[in-house]
Amino acid sequence: MRYKTLIASALLLAAGCGGSAFAAGNPQDRVGVQHNMYLDCLRSNRVPIEDMLDYLVGQCGYKPEMSMEQFRKTFEWTYDLDPTLPLAKHMDPYRTQFSEREYRFFQRIDEVNAKAGSLENAAALYERLEQEAVATLDPRSKGAANVLASLSVGRHSLAYWTKVEGESGAAGNGLVTTARWGWGKVLAVVGADIAGAAITTGMGLAPAAGAVAAGASNAVSQAM
C-alpha cells in the first residue's frame, strides 16, 4: 500500500514538474520522476543522513537489486558527496564511457549551475540542454542514456527545490529553507542530485539512479 501511494505521488509530482520538457520525449525521464518521489519521502519524514539508505528501502518502497548490506556499502559515498565539486570532475573516473559530445553536456550543466543567475533562468537553460540532448544523442548509447537520465534528474530536482523555495515562507517547511540559500546554493544541491544519478549510472547500477540521487540530495541539503 505504501509503495502504491508513493507511485501515485510520483505521478502527481511528474505532472507538476515541467510539461514542456516531457514533450521533448526524454526516454530516461523516469529517473527524474523517481528522484523526486524518493526525495519527497525522505524530506517529508525528516530522515537523518545516516538513516536514509535504510529508510529508502524500509519505508519509501525502493527495492534494491542487492542485499541491504551491499546497498549500504555501495552507496555510502552519498553521505558526504561534495556539492562544490563540478559535475564534470565527479564524472572524471567514468570519462571513457562517454563520447566528447556526451561528456560536454556535463560541462555545460556546470556552466548553467555556475552562471544562471536565477532559478527561472536555470530552468530555461536546463530545458534547452535536455531538448538538445534528446534531439542529438543516440539513446542506445550508454553514455547518452546517462546524460539523458542526468538531465531528467536536473529538471525534476530544480522543479522540486523551486517549489520548496516558493513555499519556504511557511514555518517548519521540511528540513531546509531554500530562501536562505539563494539560487547558487539551490543549484549546488541540484548539481549534487545530478552527480548522484550520473555516478550511479556510471557504476553500472542505473536502476538505482533515481533513489540514490534522492539520497544524495537529502544529505547535501541537510549539510548546507
WOLIN-V895503 format. One record per pair of residues at least 12 apart in sequence whose ideal C-beta (glycine too) atoms are under 10 Angstrom apart, sorted by the first residue. I is the first residue (numbers start at 1). J is the second residue. Records with the same first field share a line. If there is no record, write none. Layout:
I = J + J
This chain:
1 = 61
2 = 41 + 58 + 59 + 60 + 61
3 = 60 + 61 + 62 + 63
4 = 61
5 = 41 + 61
6 = 34 + 37 + 38 + 40 + 41 + 59 + 60 + 61 + 62
7 = 33 + 34 + 37 + 61
8 = 37
9 = 36 + 37 + 40 + 41 + 44
10 = 30 + 33 + 34 + 35 + 36 + 37 + 38 + 40 + 41 + 61 + 156 + 210
11 = 33 + 37
12 = 36 + 37 + 40
13 = 32 + 33 + 34 + 35 + 36 + 37 + 39 + 40 + 156 + 159 + 160 + 163
14 = 29 + 30 + 32 + 33 + 34 + 36 + 37 + 156 + 159
15 = 33
16 = 36 + 159 + 160 + 163
17 = 29 + 32 + 33 + 36 + 152 + 155 + 156 + 157 + 158 + 159 + 160 + 162 + 163
18 = 32 + 123 + 126 + 127 + 130 + 155 + 156 + 158 + 159
20 = 123 + 127 + 130 + 131 + 155
21 = 123 + 126 + 127 + 130 + 131 + 134 + 151 + 152 + 155 + 156 + 159
22 = 152 + 155
23 = 131 + 134
24 = 127 + 128 + 130 + 131 + 132 + 133 + 134 + 135 + 148 + 151 + 152 + 155
25 = 130 + 131 + 134 + 135 + 139
26 = 130 + 131 + 133 + 134 + 139 + 148 + 149 + 151 + 152 + 155
27 = 134 + 139 + 140 + 144 + 145 + 148 + 149 + 152
28 = 130 + 133 + 134 + 139 + 144 + 145 + 146 + 147 + 148 + 149 + 150 + 151 + 152 + 153 + 197 + 201 + 206 + 209 + 210
29 = 130 + 134 + 148 + 149 + 151 + 152 + 153 + 155 + 156
30 = 149 + 152 + 209 + 210
31 = 145 + 146 + 148 + 149 + 150 + 151 + 152 + 153 + 156 + 197 + 200 + 201 + 206 + 207 + 208 + 209 + 210 + 211 + 213
32 = 130 + 148 + 149 + 150 + 151 + 152 + 153 + 154 + 155 + 156 + 157 + 158 + 159 + 160 + 193 + 194 + 197 + 209 + 210 + 213
33 = 152 + 153 + 156 + 210
34 = 62 + 149 + 152 + 153 + 156 + 197 + 207 + 208 + 209 + 210 + 211 + 212 + 213 + 214
35 = 149 + 152 + 153 + 154 + 155 + 156 + 157 + 160 + 193 + 194 + 196 + 197 + 209 + 210 + 211 + 212 + 213 + 214 + 215 + 216 + 217
36 = 153 + 155 + 156 + 157 + 159 + 160 + 163 + 193 + 210 + 213 + 214 + 217
37 = 60 + 61 + 62 + 156 + 210 + 211 + 214
38 = 52 + 55 + 56 + 60 + 61 + 62 + 210 + 211 + 212 + 213 + 214 + 215 + 217 + 218
39 = 60 + 153 + 156 + 157 + 160 + 161 + 193 + 210 + 211 + 213 + 214 + 215 + 216 + 217 + 218 + 221
40 = 60 + 160 + 174 + 214
41 = 55 + 56 + 59 + 60 + 61 + 62 + 211 + 214 + 218
42 = 55 + 56 + 59 + 60 + 175 + 211 + 214 + 215 + 217 + 218 + 219 + 221 + 222
43 = 160 + 164 + 173 + 174 + 175 + 176 + 214 + 217 + 218 + 221 + 222
44 = 60 + 174 + 175
45 = 59 + 60 + 175
46 = 174 + 175 + 218 + 222
47 = 59 + 60 + 175 + 215 + 218 + 219 + 222
48 = 175 + 218 + 219 + 222
49 = 78 + 79 + 80 + 215 + 218 + 219 + 220 + 221 + 222 + 223
50 = 76 + 79 + 219
51 = 218
52 = 75 + 78 + 79 + 211 + 214 + 215 + 216 + 217 + 218 + 219 + 222
53 = 68 + 71 + 72 + 73 + 74 + 75 + 76 + 78 + 79 + 211 + 212 + 215 + 218 + 219
54 = 68 + 71 + 72
55 = 215 + 218
56 = 71 + 75 + 208 + 211 + 212 + 214 + 215 + 218
57 = 71 + 72 + 211
60 = 211 + 214 + 215
61 = 211
62 = 207 + 208 + 210 + 211 + 212 + 214 + 215
63 = 207 + 208 + 211
64 = 205 + 207 + 208 + 211 + 212
65 = 205 + 207 + 208
66 = 205 + 208
71 = 205 + 208 + 211 + 212
74 = 200 + 203 + 205 + 208 + 212
75 = 196 + 199 + 200 + 203 + 205 + 208 + 211 + 212 + 215 + 216
76 = 215
77 = 196 + 199 + 200 + 203 + 212 + 215 + 216 + 219
78 = 192 + 195 + 196 + 199 + 200 + 211 + 212 + 213 + 214 + 215 + 216 + 217 + 218 + 219 + 220
79 = 215 + 216 + 218 + 219 + 220 + 223
80 = 216 + 219 + 220 + 223
81 = 191 + 192 + 193 + 195 + 196 + 199 + 212 + 213 + 215 + 216 + 217 + 219 + 220 + 223
82 = 188 + 192 + 195 + 220 + 223
83 = 113 + 185 + 187 + 188 + 189 + 190 + 191 + 192 + 193 + 195 + 216 + 217 + 219 + 220 + 221 + 223 + 224
84 = 188 + 191 + 192
85 = 110 + 188 + 191 + 192 + 195
86 = 106 + 107 + 109 + 110 + 111 + 113 + 114 + 191 + 195
87 = 105 + 106 + 107 + 108 + 109 + 110 + 113 + 150 + 154 + 191 + 192 + 194 + 195 + 198 + 199
88 = 103 + 104 + 105 + 106 + 107 + 108 + 109 + 110 + 111 + 195 + 198
89 = 106 + 107 + 110 + 195
90 = 106 + 110 + 191 + 192 + 194 + 195 + 196 + 198 + 199 + 202
91 = 103 + 106 + 107 + 146 + 147 + 150 + 194 + 195 + 198 + 199 + 201 + 202
92 = 106
93 = 199 + 202 + 203
94 = 106 + 143 + 146 + 198 + 199 + 201 + 202 + 203 + 204
95 = 143 + 202
96 = 143
97 = 141 + 142 + 143 + 146 + 201 + 202 + 204
98 = 141 + 142 + 143 + 144 + 146 + 147 + 202
99 = 137 + 138 + 141 + 143 + 144 + 147
101 = 133 + 136 + 137 + 138 + 141 + 143 + 144 + 147
102 = 133 + 136 + 137 + 138 + 141 + 142 + 143 + 144 + 145 + 146 + 147 + 148
103 = 143 + 146 + 147
104 = 147
105 = 129 + 130 + 132 + 133 + 136 + 137 + 143 + 144 + 146 + 147 + 148 + 150 + 151 + 198
106 = 146 + 147 + 150 + 151 + 194 + 195 + 198
108 = 125 + 126 + 128 + 129 + 132 + 133 + 151
109 = 125 + 126 + 129 + 147 + 150 + 151 + 154 + 187 + 190 + 191 + 194 + 195 + 198
110 = 187 + 191 + 194
111 = 125 + 129
112 = 124 + 125 + 126 + 128 + 129 + 154 + 158 + 187 + 190 + 191
113 = 125 + 126 + 154 + 158 + 183 + 184 + 186 + 187 + 188 + 189 + 190 + 191 + 194
114 = 184 + 187 + 188 + 191
115 = 184 + 187
116 = 158 + 183 + 184 + 186 + 187
117 = 183 + 184
118 = 182 + 183 + 186 + 187
119 = 158 + 159 + 161 + 162 + 165 + 166 + 178 + 182 + 183 + 186 + 187 + 190
120 = 158 + 162 + 183
121 = 183
122 = 154 + 155 + 158 + 162 + 183 + 186 + 187 + 190
123 = 154 + 155 + 158 + 159 + 162
125 = 158
126 = 151 + 152 + 154 + 155 + 156 + 157 + 158 + 159 + 187 + 190 + 194
127 = 151 + 154 + 155 + 158
129 = 147 + 150 + 151 + 154 + 155
130 = 147 + 148 + 150 + 151 + 152 + 154 + 155
131 = 151
132 = 151
133 = 147 + 148 + 150 + 151 + 152
134 = 147 + 148 + 151
137 = 151
142 = 201 + 202 + 204 + 206
143 = 201 + 202
145 = 201 + 206
146 = 197 + 198 + 199 + 200 + 201 + 202 + 206 + 209
147 = 198 + 201
148 = 201
149 = 194 + 197 + 198 + 200 + 201 + 206 + 209 + 210 + 213
150 = 193 + 194 + 195 + 196 + 197 + 198 + 199 + 201 + 202 + 209 + 213
151 = 194 + 197 + 198
152 = 194 + 197 + 209 + 210
153 = 190 + 193 + 194 + 195 + 196 + 197 + 198 + 201 + 209 + 210 + 213 + 214 + 216 + 217
154 = 187 + 190 + 191 + 193 + 194 + 197 + 198 + 213
155 = 190 + 194
156 = 190 + 193 + 210 + 213
157 = 186 + 187 + 189 + 190 + 191 + 192 + 193 + 194 + 196 + 197 + 213 + 214 + 216 + 217
158 = 186 + 187 + 189 + 190 + 193 + 194
159 = 190
160 = 189 + 190 + 193 + 214 + 217
161 = 176 + 178 + 181 + 183 + 185 + 186 + 187 + 189 + 190 + 193 + 217 + 221
162 = 178 + 183 + 186 + 190
163 = 178
164 = 176 + 177 + 178 + 179 + 186 + 189 + 221
165 = 177 + 178 + 179 + 180 + 181 + 182 + 183 + 186
166 = 178 + 179
167 = 179
168 = 180 + 181
174 = 221
175 = 218 + 221 + 222 + 224
176 = 189 + 221 + 222 + 223 + 224
178 = 221 + 224
180 = 224
181 = 221 + 224
185 = 220 + 221 + 224
186 = 221 + 224
188 = 220 + 221 + 224
189 = 216 + 217 + 218 + 219 + 220 + 221 + 223 + 224
190 = 217 + 220
191 = 220
192 = 213 + 216 + 217 + 219 + 220 + 221 + 223 + 224
193 = 210 + 212 + 213 + 214 + 215 + 216 + 217 + 218 + 220 + 221
194 = 213 + 216 + 217
195 = 213 + 216 + 220
196 = 208 + 209 + 210 + 211 + 212 + 213 + 214 + 215 + 216 + 217 + 218 + 219 + 220
197 = 209 + 210 + 211 + 212 + 213 + 214 + 216 + 217
198 = 213
199 = 212 + 213 + 216
200 = 212 + 213 + 215 + 216
201 = 213
